[in-house]
């Protein structure tokens, strides 16, 4: 967890220890979900990690529509 803490400290996130602990807990939740075959739990944890990392797709983005000929 110390490595994660230092990474968050470098990018200036408020309360990096709390964020690091939350990330570790979400990763453990994913692992337990995989072991117990609870895929919805794995998905929920993964979505939270993606949201925390800022990797989620922009909600303003609209997919291109297909042209019909």
Secondary structure, DSSP 8 states (H G I E B T S, - for coil): -HHHHHHHHHTT-TTHHHHHHHHHHHHHHHHHHHHTT-HHHHHHHHHHHHHHHT-S--TT---------
